[in-house]
Amino acid sequence: METSSLVSILCVSISGEREIAYQVICSVTEFQSAGPLYEKFLDELRARTVDLKGVWVLEPADVVDRSFSFDAETRTSSEQRGGVRPRYRNGEPN
């Protein structure tokens, strides 16, 4: 993967009847195979007997509310449901 490529991570939380999901879109800033960040991840993963080649460093570019409702008739926007606005838009904090 090249730097400045985009990756997407989906974060989901289900608490009682409330389901929240956010897609975090990030740009790749660098790949580290040595240094303090790499060593920290390596120490954590050694305990799980997982081999680590390196760590991708990501920078948030956008956060999108992907929360949903199973009832299509009552589907509303994130802000109407009391959702959180994105903290980042096109790599810039809001």
FENLIN-V146088 format. One line per field, one symbol per residue. ss: DSSP state (H for helix, E for strand, C for the rest). psi: psi as a letter, one per 40 degrees, with the letter a starting at -180 (. if undefined). Layout:
ss: ???
psi: ???
//
This chain:
ss: CCCCCEEEEEEEEEECCEEEEEEEEEEEEEEECCCHHHHHHHHHHHCCCCCCCCEEEEEEEEEEECCCCCCHHHCCCCCCCCCCCCCEECCEEC
psi: hiieiiihhhhhhhhbehhhhhhhhiihdihheiiddddddddddddefhihdihhhihhdihhheiihehddehiidddeeihiidihfehi.
//
